[in-house]
Amino acid sequence: MTAPDSSEPSAAQTAQEIKVLLQQLRKSSKQRQRGNFNSASERDDALRLDKLRRIFSHLVERRELDITDRSNRDQSASAKWNQWLLTQHDVFIDYLVDGIIAGKTASMRTFCGVIATTPVKINLQSNGDSVDEKQYMLSEQLLNKLLSALVKSKQYFELNKSGEDSKANSLVSEESMLALFESEFLRQYRDAQYFVMKGINKIAMDLRASMDGDAKKSKGKDDEDSDEDVEVEYKGMGDVAENMCRLLTMMDYVARTASDLNQEARYLFDPPQLMDADSEDEDDDHDERDEDDDSEADDTESDSDSDESVEETEGAGRKRAAPSTGKSSNKRSKKTKVITWQQSYKHRFALQQAWLSTLRLPDIPTRTQKHVLQHLSSYVLGICPSPLRFAEYFTRSFQAGTNKAAGTKGSSSNLISILALDGLFILMLDHQLEYPEFYSSLYQLLHPRILYTKQRARFLQLLSKSLMANSMLPAYVVASYCKKLCRLALSGPPSGGLFALALVSNLLRKHGECACLIHREGKREDVGLIEDVFVEEVDDLTQTRALESSLWELTALEKHYHHAIATVAKAVGTEDDKTTPMYDMEDFMAHTYKSLFEQEKKRLSDAKANKKKARVSLTFVEPDALFTKEDVFGDFFKCK
């Protein structure tokens, strides 16, 4: 304990002030439970909590309070004083946690202030490395308590306490609370970002471990009540997973390289400077061993990769390289040491582990899965060290979305399947994922209803990109897609029909071995007719028999009521590869009923302005009688 100052309050005065403030908070809590609470009491509680924060931060600054010293071995006066302060500090933190769970922004801001003013000493586990005693780091213990309160919804705690599913609003943490934490605390500090990602990983791992333990206990019991308890726990887990996913999707500013990390870097607590960190090669060294190391790594970081350790980046990064001789070996013997959260690789690895642990939790709502799949494809896969580890989640999401779509025919399930396949395609294209069932999975989604949904443009983009980017597709795969696309053009809307015919034209020109679908003719004894042996119902592309069939649908589409579809259908298979460029599929993805209608209006108005006659496509056939010829009154009431 530091020497007393005449201007500073004594320990007895400080203790009395802490007791009074906590007693007032306890009284307000009881009034809240009885329903006797108003906005003035809310403001008073916020002021009390902030005053307690200033008191405890002052005690930490004077080194009278050490939140890491919880041993009761020392019986000195300063040790006993520290233990008493720790007990009161824990009560103070509990009030903040309750306020965050209740959605109070004042409690969130106060808790962030507590973390910013309550650092802990850095314990460097290096060989002989000395650090100034004034070097501090963010308290993981406090941060994990804040995260636990933030991501675990109020419903989750009620389920754990009562064991009953409440009828209250099942929404998870308010967006304002997450946005406040992200904008005012998380986005500002690099070390906070790193420890938040580690904290989310820890929470997800602990929840998964508790679920596995409950599942094992329920297997040993025949009680139906125990199964219901586990099911209730799962529902709460889904809400927690949703909150963690929402928080992780906000973090789209994780450093990719060492230069990104050092550029405009701001730390809540400045990391120790052991040596001049000239580690531009750090990320390259780590990336060279990513695929080998991380594919076999456990979900939690090893003890040697703890936050308090010092990394030897240049030396450790090349530990697998073959030893070299001569001057180059002496040149590489120099080691640059930086603290863990100063390494961009560790930030990217922490982001990857946080996502992987969170995505293993069950019952993530569909509304969240859509945003997660989009965020993984657009951001996470391009920044994490081992993107192939997300292939399992994409595959699982596609299977779940396909099963739901088959049972309910819901557009949300179709969207999940499309987004999952989009992620798998990125892994195949950019990260050499081997997924032989990709084109069979994409083929399953080719249904007329997909052309009427909101996610039509995304699906068409994935379809065009995946089919046109691969020039080594087998002929039976290309033929199956051509047949299915022509069937879609027959039964789908005109906007989808134009896209399908343009894609078929490009595929036939790119894969000349499928030209037989256009030029196949029937036997003379059958009057030129061809039996269509195409099996549309199967999903296995090897069983469709598309190569034995023909694109007779093009003849039918030549008589389509929309003149653009009829024109494209007549041109399919007859284009000159040398003079006619392939269709730009981007132009056909934007077509809708509205755009086609506006296009026709513009064509007619332009023709009228140029004093030209424009024929309007109509499906109207002028009748010659009131009834059809097959009707018994067909000969009566003739119009002509």
Long-range contacts (C-beta under 8 A, 24 or more apart in sequence): 1-62, 1-63, 1-64, 1-77, 1-78, 1-81, 2-62, 2-63, 2-64, 8-62, 11-64, 11-81, 14-55, 14-59, 15-84, 17-55, 18-52, 18-55, 18-85, 18-88, 19-88, 21-48, 21-51, 21-52, 21-55, 22-52, 22-88, 22-91, 22-92, 22-95, 24-48, 25-49, 25-95, 29-95, 29-98, 42-104, 42-106, 45-99, 45-106, 46-104, 46-106, 46-107, 46-110, 49-92, 49-95, 49-96, 49-99, 49-106, 49-107, 49-110, 50-106, 50-110, 50-113, 52-92, 53-92, 53-110, 53-113, 53-114, 53-117, 56-85, 56-89, 56-92, 56-114, 56-117, 56-118, 57-113, 57-114, 57-117, 57-118, 59-85, 60-117, 60-118, 60-119, 61-117, 65-89, 67-118, 67-120, 67-139, 67-141, 67-142, 68-120, 68-121, 68-141, 93-142, 93-145, 96-146, 96-149, 97-145, 97-146, 97-148, 97-149, 100-146, 100-149, 100-150, 100-177, 101-149, 101-152, 101-153, 101-154, 101-157, 102-154, 103-154, 103-173, 103-174, 103-176, 103-177, 105-176, 105-177, 105-180, 108-150, 108-177, 108-180, 108-181, 109-180, 109-184, 111-142, 111-146, 112-146, 112-181, 112-184, 112-185, 114-142, 115-139, 115-142, 115-143, 115-146, 115-185, 115-268, 116-268, 118-142, 119-269, 122-272, 122-308, 122-339, 123-308, 124-272, 124-308, 124-309, 124-310, 125-306, 125-308, 125-309, 125-310, 126-309, 126-310, 126-337, 129-274, 129-310, 129-337, 131-272, 131-274, 132-272, 135-271, 135-272, 136-269, 137-191, 137-269, 137-271, 137-307, 137-308, 138-191, 138-192, 138-195, 138-268, 138-269, 140-195, 140-198, 140-199, 140-307, 143-192, 143-195, 143-196, 143-199, 144-199, 144-202, 144-203, 146-181, 147-196, 147-199, 147-200, 147-203, 148-203, 150-177, 150-178, 150-181, 150-243, 150-247, 151-200, 151-203, 151-240, 151-243, 151-244, 151-247, 152-236, 152-239, 152-240, 152-243, 153-236, 153-239, 153-240, 153-243, 155-236, 155-239, 156-236, 156-237, 156-239, 156-240, 159-232, 159-233, 159-235, 159-236, 160-233, 160-236, 163-229, 163-232, 164-232, 165-232, 165-235, 170-239, 172-239, 172-240, 172-242, 172-243, 172-246, 173-243, 173-246, 175-246, 178-243, 178-246, 178-247, 178-250, 179-250, 181-247, 182-247, 182-250, 182-251, 186-250, 186-251, 187-253, 188-266, 188-268, 189-266, 189-267, 189-268, 190-255, 190-261, 190-265, 190-266, 190-267, 190-341, 190-347, 191-267, 191-268, 191-269, 191-271, 191-341, 192-268, 193-251, 193-253, 193-254, 193-347, 194-340, 194-341, 194-346, 194-347, 194-350, 195-307, 195-341, 196-247, 196-251, 197-248, 197-251, 197-254, 197-347, 197-350, 197-351, 197-353, 197-354, 198-301, 198-307, 198-350, 198-353, 198-354, 200-244, 200-247, 200-248, 200-354, 200-357, 200-358, 201-299, 201-300, 201-350, 201-353, 201-354, 201-357, 201-358, 202-300, 203-240, 203-244, 204-241, 204-244, 204-354, 204-357, 204-358, 204-360, 204-361, 205-299, 205-300, 205-357, 207-237, 207-240, 207-361, 208-357, 208-360, 208-361, 211-237, 211-362, 234-362, 234-363, 235-363, 237-361, 237-362, 237-363, 238-361, 238-362, 238-363, 238-364, 238-365, 240-361, 241-358, 241-359, 241-361, 241-362, 241-363, 241-364, 241-368, 242-364, 242-365, 242-368, 244-354, 244-358, 244-361, 245-358, 245-359, 245-364, 245-368, 245-371, 245-372, 246-368, 246-371, 248-351, 248-354, 248-355, 248-358, 248-375, 249-371, 249-372, 249-375, 251-351, 252-375, 252-379, 254-347, 254-348, 254-351, 254-383, 255-344, 255-347, 255-348, 256-283, 256-344, 256-348, 256-383, 257-283, 257-344, 258-282, 258-283, 258-343, 258-344, 260-344, 261-342, 261-343, 261-344, 261-347, 267-341, 271-338, 271-339, 271-341, 271-342, 272-339, 274-310, 274-337, 274-338, 274-339, 275-336, 275-337, 275-338, 276-336, 277-336, 277-337, 277-338, 277-342, 278-336, 279-313, 279-314, 279-336, 279-338, 279-343, 281-314, 281-317, 282-313, 282-314, 282-317, 282-336, 282-343, 282-344, 282-345, 283-344, 283-345, 284-317, 285-313, 285-314, 285-317, 285-318, 286-317, 286-345, 286-385, 287-345, 287-385, 288-317, 289-317, 289-320, 290-385, 290-386, 291-386, 291-388, 292-320, 294-349, 294-352, 294-385, 294-386, 294-389, 295-386, 295-388, 295-389, 299-353, 299-356, 299-357, 300-353, 301-349, 301-353, 305-340, 305-346, 306-340, 307-340, 307-341, 308-340, 309-340, 310-337, 310-338, 310-339, 310-340, 311-337, 311-338, 311-339, 311-340, 311-343, 311-346, 312-336, 312-337, 313-337, 313-338, 313-343, 345-385, 348-383, 348-384, 348-385, 349-384, 349-385, 351-380, 351-383, 351-384, 352-380, 352-384, 352-385, 352-386, 352-389, 355-380, 355-384, 355-390, 356-389, 356-390, 356-393, 359-390, 359-393, 366-412, 366-413, 366-416, 369-397, 369-416, 370-412, 370-415, 370-416, 370-419, 373-397, 373-416, 373-419, 373-420, 373-422, 373-423, 374-419, 376-423, 377-419, 377-422, 377-423, 377-426, 381-423, 381-426, 381-427, 381-430, 381-431, 382-430, 387-427, 387-430, 387-431, 388-427, 388-431, 388-433, 390-423, 390-427, 391-424, 391-427, 391-433, 391-435, 394-420, 394-421, 394-423, 394-424, 394-427, 395-420, 395-424, 395-435, 398-424, 398-441, 402-441, 402-444, 409-449, 411-453, 411-454, 411-455, 414-445, 414-449, 414-450, 414-453, 414-455, 414-459, 415-453, 415-454, 415-455, 415-458, 417-441, 417-445, 418-445, 418-455, 418-458, 418-459, 418-462, 419-458, 421-445, 421-462, 422-458, 422-462, 425-462, 425-465, 425-466, 429-469, 438-466, 439-466, 439-473, 439-477, 439-541, 440-539, 440-540, 440-541, 442-466, 443-480, 443-481, 443-484, 443-539, 443-541, 444-539, 446-481, 446-484, 446-485, 446-488, 447-488, 448-488, 448-491, 448-492, 451-488, 451-492, 451-493, 451-495, 451-496, 452-492, 452-493, 456-496, 457-589, 457-590, 460-496, 460-499, 460-585, 460-588, 460-589, 461-589, 463-503, 464-499, 464-503, 464-585, 464-589, 467-503, 467-507, 468-503, 468-506, 468-507, 468-510, 468-585, 471-510, 473-511, 475-511, 475-513, 475-514, 475-547, 476-541, 476-542, 476-544, 476-546, 476-547, 477-541, 478-507, 478-511, 478-514, 479-514, 479-517, 479-544, 479-546, 479-547, 479-549, 480-541, 480-544, 480-546, 481-507, 482-507, 482-508, 482-514, 482-517, 482-546, 482-551, 483-517, 483-534, 483-536, 483-544, 483-546, 483-549, 483-551, 483-553, 484-536, 486-551, 486-553, 486-554, 486-557, 487-536, 487-553, 489-553, 489-557, 489-565, 489-569, 490-553, 490-556, 490-557, 493-593, 494-560, 494-562, 494-564, 494-565, 494-591, 494-593, 494-596, 495-591, 495-592, 495-593, 495-595, 495-596, 497-557, 497-560, 497-562, 497-565, 498-564, 498-565, 498-568, 498-588, 498-591, 499-585, 499-588, 499-589, 499-591, 501-554, 501-557, 501-565, 501-568, 501-569, 501-572, 502-568, 502-583, 502-585, 502-588, 503-583, 503-585, 503-588, 504-551, 504-572, 505-568, 505-571, 505-572, 505-573, 505-575, 505-582, 505-583, 506-582, 506-583, 506-585, 508-572, 508-573, 509-575, 509-577, 509-582, 510-582, 514-547, 515-573, 516-547, 516-550, 517-546, 517-547, 517-549, 517-550, 517-551, 518-550, 518-551, 518-554, 518-572, 518-573, 519-573, 520-549, 520-550, 561-617, 561-618, 561-619, 562-596, 562-617, 563-617, 564-596
